[in-house]
Amino acid sequence: MKVSNRIIVSVLLLIILVIFRINAQESLTAREIIMRSHEVGKLTGSESIITMRIVNKRGNERIRKISSLSKTDSDTGTEKRLIVFISPADVKGTGMLIFDHENKDDNMWLYMPALRKTRRIVSSDKSKSFMGSEFANADISNPNIDEYHYTLSGTEILDNSDCWKIEACPRDEDIADIYGYSKKIIFIGKTDFVARRVVYFDYDGEVWKELIARNIKSLDGMNKKYQAQEITMVNKQNGRKSVMSFDKIQLNPDVKDNYFTIRYLEKSG
C-alpha cells in the first residue's frame, strides 16, 4: 500500500512539473524565445567537418568541404568560430574567423590565401554571399537580438514538432540594408528551441529565401544543447539552393583559445 502511494505521488508530481513547464513556456515573450534559440546552439567547444553543396537551378552541384572549430566564452557569452575550407583546390585554405557577440555587432574576418591577406568583413558585406552559396555572411552567425522587433504571431506544426511562429523586423532601414531583407518569419521548436524554418522577405514583401533545418540532434543533454545536422537555404527567386551537412561534430571543451586569432587563421590557410 505504501509503495502504491509513493507511485501515485511520484506520478502526480511528474504531471505537475510537466504542466508547470508548459505554462512557463507559453508565457515566454517572442524576444525571450529568440534568446533561448540562440543559446541552445552555443557549445563550450566543438570540432566539425561539414559538406556544403551549392546547387544551381539546373541541378548542377559544386561540393566544398569545411573544417570548423567553435568555443564559447563562459564569462562574456561570445561564441568564437574558425571556419577553413579544405577542398576543392580553388577554395582550399580560405578561412573565416567569427566572434559572435551577444549584445553588440559581430566581428568577422576573411582570409584569402591567393592574396595572402586578411580583411575584416564590414557591415555592408553581411548581406553578400558566403563563398558563392545562397547563405549570406550574416547567416554564419546569430544577429544582434536588439537589431530587430519581434512579434509572436501563432504556432505551427513542422515535421511533427510544435513551433512558435515569430516575425522579426529590422529595427530601422539601416539594419534592413545591412542584412538585405525587409523581415523574416522564424519557426522555433517548443521542446528544443531550435529554429526549424526561416522565411526571408525582400523589400517588396515577396518571399526571397527559405532556410530549412533538419535532423535535430542533442549534442549536450545535460546543458540542453541542440543543433540541426542539415541546413538548407533555398533561393525562391533564382532557383538555387545550398545545403550544409555535418559529416562529423563532436564536443571538445578544451579547444585552445589561440585557434581563434587572425594569426592562426592565416596559418591555417
Secondary structure per residue as TSV (DSSP state, phi and psi in degrees):
chain	resnum	aa	ss	phi	psi
A	1	M	-	360.0	-44.4
A	2	K	H	-63.4	-39.9
A	3	V	H	-62.7	-43.4
A	4	S	H	-61.4	-41.5
A	5	N	H	-62.8	-40.8
A	6	R	H	-64.4	-38.6
A	7	I	H	-64.3	-43.7
A	8	I	H	-61.6	-44.6
A	9	V	H	-62.3	-42.4
A	10	S	H	-62.8	-42.8
A	11	V	H	-64.5	-42.8
A	12	L	H	-62.7	-41.8
A	13	L	H	-63.4	-40.1
A	14	L	H	-63.0	-43.1
A	15	I	H	-62.1	-42.7
A	16	I	H	-62.1	-42.7
A	17	L	H	-63.6	-40.9
A	18	V	H	-64.1	-44.9
A	19	I	H	-62.8	-41.7
A	20	F	H	-62.2	-41.3
A	21	R	H	-65.8	-43.0
A	22	I	H	-62.1	-45.2
A	23	N	H	-63.8	-39.0
A	24	A	H	-64.8	-40.6
A	25	Q	H	-66.9	-40.5
A	26	E	H	-67.8	-20.5
A	27	S	T	-89.6	-1.9
A	28	L	-	-68.8	143.5
A	29	T	-	-82.3	166.0
A	30	A	H	-59.1	-42.0
A	31	R	H	-64.3	-40.4
A	32	E	H	-65.6	-37.5
A	33	I	H	-64.3	-43.2
A	34	I	H	-61.7	-42.8
A	35	M	H	-60.8	-43.7
A	36	R	H	-64.0	-38.1
A	37	S	H	-63.3	-39.0
A	38	H	H	-65.2	-36.9
A	39	E	H	-73.2	-33.1
A	40	V	H	-65.8	-22.0
A	41	G	T	-94.4	-3.8
A	42	K	-	-84.4	118.8
A	43	L	-	-106.9	152.0
A	44	T	S	-59.7	-34.1
A	45	G	E	-176.8	145.2
A	46	S	E	-155.4	160.1
A	47	E	E	-128.9	135.9
A	48	S	E	-139.5	151.2
A	49	I	E	-120.6	127.9
A	50	I	E	-126.0	139.4
A	51	T	E	-104.6	127.6
A	52	M	E	-113.5	123.0
A	53	R	E	-106.4	125.0
A	54	I	E	-108.9	116.3
A	55	V	E	-117.5	125.4
A	56	N	-	-86.2	177.8
A	57	K	T	-67.2	-16.1
A	58	R	T	-89.1	-4.8
A	59	G	-	92.3	2.5
A	60	N	-	-73.9	139.9
A	61	E	E	-116.7	147.7
A	62	R	E	-120.2	132.5
A	63	I	E	-109.8	132.3
A	64	R	E	-132.4	139.0
A	65	K	E	-105.2	139.1
A	66	I	E	-130.8	138.7
A	67	S	E	-107.2	135.5
A	68	S	E	-137.1	139.9
A	69	L	E	-123.2	145.8
A	70	S	E	-141.8	154.0
A	71	K	E	-156.4	138.3
A	72	T	E	-109.5	127.6
A	73	D	-	-72.8	119.6
A	74	S	T	-67.9	-23.0
A	75	D	T	-85.3	-44.8
A	76	T	T	-98.9	-19.7
A	77	G	-	81.2	1.9
A	78	T	-	-70.9	128.5
A	79	E	E	-98.3	125.0
A	80	K	E	-106.1	136.1
A	81	R	E	-134.9	138.7
A	82	L	E	-117.4	121.4
A	83	I	E	-119.3	125.3
A	84	V	E	-132.1	129.7
A	85	F	E	-80.4	129.6
A	86	I	E	-108.8	-11.5
A	87	S	E	-168.5	158.2
A	88	P	S	-77.1	-172.8
A	89	A	T	-62.0	-34.4
A	90	D	T	-70.9	-16.2
A	91	V	T	-120.0	-3.1
A	92	K	T	-56.2	132.2
A	93	G	T	92.0	-15.5
A	94	T	-	-66.7	133.7
A	95	G	E	-141.0	160.8
A	96	M	E	-136.5	135.9
A	97	L	E	-114.4	129.5
A	98	I	E	-129.3	131.2
A	99	F	E	-111.0	104.0
A	100	D	E	-92.6	93.8
A	101	H	-	-80.6	156.8
A	102	E	S	-79.1	-43.8
A	103	N	S	-125.3	21.5
A	104	K	S	-153.2	171.4
A	105	D	-	-59.5	143.0
A	106	D	-	-69.6	155.5
A	107	N	E	-106.2	129.8
A	108	M	E	-136.5	134.7
A	109	W	E	-128.6	143.1
A	110	L	E	-120.5	129.5
A	111	Y	E	-109.7	126.8
A	112	M	E	-112.4	109.7
A	113	P	T	-62.0	-31.6
A	114	A	T	-63.7	-32.7
A	115	L	T	-95.1	-11.6
A	116	R	T	50.9	45.9
A	117	K	E	-144.3	140.1
A	118	T	E	-106.2	133.4
A	119	R	E	-128.1	148.3
A	120	R	E	-81.1	137.0
A	121	I	-	-84.9	113.4
A	122	V	-	-87.6	173.4
A	123	S	G	-55.9	-39.4
A	124	S	G	-67.9	-13.1
A	125	D	G	-93.6	-7.7
A	126	K	T	-65.0	-31.6
A	127	S	T	-83.5	-6.4
A	128	K	S	-76.9	158.4
A	129	S	B	-62.2	138.1
A	130	F	S	-84.2	101.5
A	131	M	T	53.2	45.1
A	132	G	T	77.3	8.3
A	133	S	S	-96.9	177.5
A	134	E	S	-81.9	-8.9
A	135	F	S	-75.4	140.7
A	136	A	B	-91.5	161.6
A	137	N	G	-54.1	-37.6
A	138	A	G	-66.3	-23.7
A	139	D	G	-73.1	-13.3
A	140	I	G	-83.8	-6.7
A	141	S	S	-140.0	164.0
A	142	N	-	-79.3	137.4
A	143	P	-	-71.4	160.0
A	144	N	-	-63.6	123.4
A	145	I	G	-57.5	-36.6
A	146	D	G	-73.8	-3.3
A	147	E	G	-83.1	-2.5
A	148	Y	E	-131.2	155.8
A	149	H	E	-102.1	135.7
A	150	Y	E	-117.5	139.6
A	151	T	E	-133.0	126.5
A	152	L	E	-82.4	114.1
A	153	S	E	-115.2	20.3
A	154	G	E	130.4	-165.1
A	155	T	E	-133.7	161.9
A	156	E	E	-157.0	147.3
A	157	I	E	-91.5	122.6
A	158	L	E	-126.0	121.9
A	159	D	T	49.4	47.3
A	160	N	T	65.7	17.1
A	161	S	E	-116.4	126.9
A	162	D	E	-73.3	123.6
A	163	C	E	-123.9	144.8
A	164	W	E	-76.5	144.7
A	165	K	E	-111.0	114.5
A	166	I	E	-122.6	129.8
A	167	E	E	-95.9	127.0
A	168	A	E	-118.5	119.1
A	169	C	E	-115.3	134.0
A	170	P	E	-54.3	143.6
A	171	R	S	-61.1	-34.1
A	172	D	S	-154.7	178.6
A	173	E	H	-65.9	-32.8
A	174	D	H	-62.7	-42.5
A	175	I	H	-65.4	-41.3
A	176	A	H	-60.6	-40.1
A	177	D	H	-64.8	-37.3
A	178	I	H	-63.6	-44.2
A	179	Y	H	-91.7	-18.4
A	180	G	T	85.7	14.5
A	181	Y	-	-144.5	158.8
A	182	S	S	-85.3	-29.9
A	183	K	E	-168.0	169.1
A	184	K	E	-142.5	150.0
A	185	I	E	-114.3	126.2
A	186	I	E	-115.6	130.4
A	187	F	E	-108.2	113.9
A	188	I	E	-117.6	125.9
A	189	G	E	-62.2	134.6
A	190	K	T	-73.0	-25.9
A	191	T	T	-85.7	-31.3
A	192	D	T	-127.2	-5.5
A	193	F	-	63.9	22.7
A	194	V	-	-88.5	133.8
A	195	A	E	-73.6	114.3
A	196	R	E	-93.5	-21.4
A	197	R	E	-155.0	139.5
A	198	V	E	-135.4	126.3
A	199	V	E	-111.0	124.4
A	200	Y	E	-103.6	139.9
A	201	F	E	-116.8	140.4
A	202	D	-	-79.3	-174.9
A	203	Y	T	-68.9	-16.6
A	204	D	T	-92.7	3.3
A	205	G	S	82.4	9.5
A	206	E	-	-91.5	149.3
A	207	V	E	-63.4	129.1
A	208	W	E	-106.5	-58.5
A	209	K	E	-135.9	160.3
A	210	E	E	-138.3	127.1
A	211	L	E	-101.5	133.4
A	212	I	E	-126.7	126.0
A	213	A	E	-108.6	130.7
A	214	R	E	-129.7	165.4
A	215	N	E	54.8	64.2
A	216	I	E	-72.0	129.6
A	217	K	E	-125.5	138.0
A	218	S	E	-79.8	119.0
A	219	L	E	-98.6	-24.2
A	220	D	E	-150.6	89.7
A	221	G	T	-61.1	-37.6
A	222	M	T	-63.0	-39.8
A	223	N	T	-101.2	8.7
A	224	K	T	54.6	57.3
A	225	K	E	-109.2	130.5
A	226	Y	E	-131.8	158.4
A	227	Q	E	-157.2	139.6
A	228	A	E	-71.9	140.0
A	229	Q	E	-92.6	-8.6
A	230	E	E	-143.9	127.8
A	231	I	E	-128.0	122.9
A	232	T	E	-115.7	132.5
A	233	M	E	-114.6	117.9
A	234	V	E	-109.4	126.2
A	235	N	E	-89.9	109.8
A	236	K	T	-73.3	-14.7
A	237	Q	T	-98.8	-25.1
A	238	N	T	-118.3	-2.3
A	239	G	-	81.1	4.8
A	240	R	-	-93.8	159.1
A	241	K	E	-148.6	159.3
A	242	S	E	-135.8	139.9
A	243	V	E	-127.6	127.3
A	244	M	E	-106.9	121.3
A	245	S	E	-119.2	131.6
A	246	F	E	-86.0	108.3
A	247	D	E	-74.6	-32.8
A	248	K	E	-153.5	136.7
A	249	I	E	-147.7	129.7
A	250	Q	E	-140.8	146.7
A	251	L	E	-71.0	141.4
A	252	N	-	-152.2	86.2
A	253	P	T	-62.9	-14.1
A	254	D	T	-98.6	18.4
A	255	V	-	-57.2	131.4
A	256	K	-	-74.5	142.9
A	257	D	G	-64.2	-31.8
A	258	N	G	-72.7	-6.0
A	259	Y	G	-70.1	-24.7
A	260	F	S	-101.6	56.6
A	261	T	S	-134.6	156.7
A	262	I	H	-63.1	-36.4
A	263	R	H	-59.0	-45.3
A	264	Y	H	-72.0	-34.1
A	265	L	H	-56.3	-47.3
A	266	E	H	-70.3	-33.7
A	267	K	H	-67.8	-37.0
A	268	S	H	-66.4	-27.5
A	269	G	-	-81.7	360.0
